[in-house]
Amino acid sequence: MLFALGFIENALNNLFGALSQTIVKIFLAILIFLFGFILGKLVGRVVYKFLEEIEINNFLKKSLGLKINVDNLISNFLSYIIYFLALIAALEQIGVANIILYLISIIVILIILLSFFLAIRDFIPNFISGLYLYSKEHLKQGYNVEINDIKGELLHIDLLHLKIKTKTGDIIYMPNSVAANSKIKVRKN
């Protein structure tokens, strides 16, 4: 009986000891994150004020013609880097930083791949159609063309689009994929 009570007492001490250590780790993680958040806000404001005082926006506008709010962009970027580092430090305190970093890395890679595929989504069909138009349709600059009820002079053809000038003087850029899937009438001048 004494053995059973000693075992239960030892198990409860281990449980509450581990629980109190976990609570302390979570509390320290929250403090680390709050400190990082405050530091990020402070650094962001100081950098913004400094860049505003040296008038970096006016300098870039005059010298490069850029109309970008650089002081706001740089200060926000630095703030977010500090927030991210504070979050990593807080997660490291709890002991889950590696798992979270792997998940974040996978998500970032997936977003980059998705963005890449969305960016080339229109490029590939237009490129293939451009090759088809070059080889089959014998289109040349200066020819009068009619594509999808659009009549005009073909000003330029490349691997991605056609540039057509209508009789009214409008310039129309037509993707090669649209032109390749349409009936094309060509009249030489």
VMD Tcl script that draws the C-alpha trace (Angstrom):
set ca {
  {0.00 0.00 0.00}
  {2.80 2.41 0.88}
  {4.46 1.55 -2.39}
  {1.31 2.48 -4.32}
  {0.95 5.81 -2.48}
  {4.62 6.60 -3.05}
  {4.23 5.78 -6.74}
  {1.16 8.03 -7.07}
  {2.88 10.87 -5.18}
  {5.96 10.55 -7.41}
  {3.82 10.52 -10.57}
  {1.89 13.62 -9.46}
  {5.13 15.46 -8.63}
  {6.51 14.60 -12.07}
  {3.27 15.68 -13.75}
  {3.05 19.02 -11.95}
  {6.79 19.59 -12.38}
  {6.54 19.03 -16.14}
  {3.36 21.09 -16.28}
  {4.98 23.99 -14.43}
  {8.02 23.83 -16.72}
  {5.73 23.94 -19.76}
  {3.82 26.90 -18.33}
  {7.10 28.74 -17.66}
  {8.27 28.04 -21.25}
  {4.99 29.30 -22.70}
  {5.12 32.41 -20.49}
  {8.72 33.14 -21.58}
  {7.74 32.59 -25.23}
  {4.91 35.11 -24.89}
  {7.31 37.61 -23.28}
  {9.86 37.12 -26.04}
  {7.22 37.66 -28.72}
  {5.82 40.77 -27.01}
  {9.32 42.21 -26.63}
  {10.02 41.51 -30.30}
  {6.73 43.11 -31.31}
  {7.49 46.25 -29.30}
  {11.07 46.33 -30.64}
  {9.81 45.90 -34.21}
  {7.36 48.78 -33.84}
  {10.04 50.99 -32.29}
  {12.66 50.21 -34.96}
  {10.09 50.73 -37.71}
  {9.14 54.17 -36.41}
  {12.75 55.26 -35.86}
  {13.80 54.15 -39.36}
  {10.71 55.83 -40.87}
  {11.49 59.12 -39.12}
  {15.15 58.93 -40.17}
  {14.33 58.22 -43.82}
  {11.66 60.91 -43.78}
  {14.15 63.46 -42.43}
  {16.72 62.73 -45.12}
  {13.89 62.98 -47.66}
  {14.72 59.77 -49.45}
  {11.40 59.78 -51.32}
  {12.13 63.20 -52.85}
  {15.67 62.14 -53.72}
  {14.48 58.99 -55.52}
  {11.71 60.91 -57.26}
  {14.11 63.57 -58.55}
  {17.04 61.31 -59.43}
  {15.31 58.15 -60.68}
  {11.75 59.31 -61.28}
  {10.39 56.69 -58.84}
  {7.15 57.49 -57.08}
  {7.53 54.82 -54.40}
  {7.07 55.49 -50.71}
  {10.49 54.03 -49.83}
  {10.60 55.21 -46.22}
  {7.37 53.40 -45.42}
  {8.43 50.32 -47.39}
  {11.82 49.98 -45.66}
  {10.48 50.67 -42.16}
  {7.68 48.10 -42.57}
  {10.13 45.55 -43.98}
  {12.44 45.94 -40.97}
  {9.51 45.72 -38.56}
  {8.27 42.50 -40.15}
  {11.74 40.97 -40.05}
  {11.94 41.71 -36.32}
  {8.43 40.28 -35.80}
  {9.45 37.13 -37.65}
  {12.68 36.74 -35.65}
  {10.76 37.25 -32.39}
  {8.25 34.62 -33.44}
  {11.05 32.17 -34.24}
  {12.71 32.88 -30.88}
  {9.39 32.35 -29.07}
  {8.77 29.09 -30.92}
  {12.32 27.98 -30.14}
  {11.62 28.64 -26.44}
  {8.63 26.30 -26.62}
  {10.61 23.78 -28.68}
  {8.59 23.72 -31.90}
  {10.61 26.13 -34.05}
  {12.00 23.49 -36.40}
  {8.59 22.07 -37.23}
  {7.10 25.52 -37.82}
  {10.08 26.60 -39.94}
  {9.72 23.51 -42.12}
  {6.01 24.23 -42.57}
  {6.67 27.89 -43.39}
  {9.38 26.86 -45.86}
  {7.05 24.43 -47.60}
  {4.28 27.05 -47.78}
  {6.66 29.69 -49.20}
  {7.97 27.24 -51.83}
  {4.40 26.32 -52.80}
  {3.45 30.00 -53.10}
  {6.50 30.69 -55.28}
  {5.71 27.71 -57.52}
  {2.06 28.71 -57.79}
  {3.03 32.29 -58.65}
  {5.47 31.05 -61.29}
  {2.88 28.81 -62.93}
  {0.26 31.55 -62.86}
  {2.77 33.94 -64.42}
  {3.56 31.61 -67.33}
  {-0.03 30.40 -67.74}
  {-0.61 32.75 -70.70}
  {2.98 32.81 -71.91}
  {3.22 29.18 -73.04}
  {0.06 29.07 -75.21}
  {0.93 32.42 -76.80}
  {4.50 31.28 -77.46}
  {3.37 28.02 -79.09}
  {0.73 29.88 -81.09}
  {3.38 32.39 -82.16}
  {5.51 29.57 -83.54}
  {2.45 28.25 -85.38}
  {1.61 31.67 -86.84}
  {5.19 32.18 -88.00}
  {5.34 28.83 -89.75}
  {1.81 28.33 -91.12}
  {0.09 31.66 -91.68}
  {2.90 33.53 -93.45}
  {2.01 36.76 -91.69}
  {4.33 39.68 -92.34}
  {4.43 43.29 -91.28}
  {2.48 45.60 -93.54}
  {-0.09 42.98 -94.60}
  {-3.77 43.80 -94.17}
  {-5.39 41.22 -91.94}
  {-8.86 40.38 -90.66}
  {-9.01 38.39 -87.43}
  {-12.29 38.01 -85.49}
  {-13.92 40.97 -87.28}
  {-10.87 43.13 -86.57}
  {-9.51 44.60 -89.79}
  {-6.31 46.50 -90.08}
  {-2.66 46.63 -90.96}
  {-0.34 44.23 -89.19}
  {2.28 46.49 -87.62}
  {4.23 43.89 -85.67}
  {4.24 40.17 -85.00}
  {6.33 38.39 -82.41}
  {6.12 35.17 -80.42}
  {3.55 36.52 -77.96}
  {1.18 38.91 -79.74}
  {0.15 40.71 -82.91}
  {-0.01 44.49 -83.17}
  {-2.75 45.64 -85.54}
  {-3.60 49.21 -86.57}
  {-7.24 49.65 -87.57}
  {-8.57 52.13 -90.14}
  {-9.67 54.43 -87.31}
  {-6.08 54.55 -86.02}
  {-6.62 52.32 -83.00}
  {-3.77 50.00 -82.07}
  {-4.89 46.51 -81.00}
  {-2.64 43.99 -79.34}
  {-3.98 40.49 -79.93}
  {-2.52 37.47 -78.13}
  {-1.21 34.86 -80.53}
  {-3.37 32.16 -78.91}
  {-6.51 34.14 -79.87}
  {-5.26 34.72 -83.41}
  {-4.27 31.07 -83.90}
  {-7.74 29.91 -82.85}
  {-9.47 32.33 -85.23}
  {-10.08 32.54 -88.92}
  {-7.37 34.78 -90.43}
  {-7.73 36.55 -93.75}
  {-4.50 38.01 -95.16}
  {-4.29 40.54 -98.00}
  {-0.90 41.62 -99.25}
  {-0.47 45.31 -100.03}
}
mol new
graphics top color blue
foreach p $ca { graphics top sphere $p radius 0.5 }
foreach p [lrange $ca 0 end-1] q [lrange $ca 1 end] { graphics top cylinder $p $q radius 0.2 }
display resetview
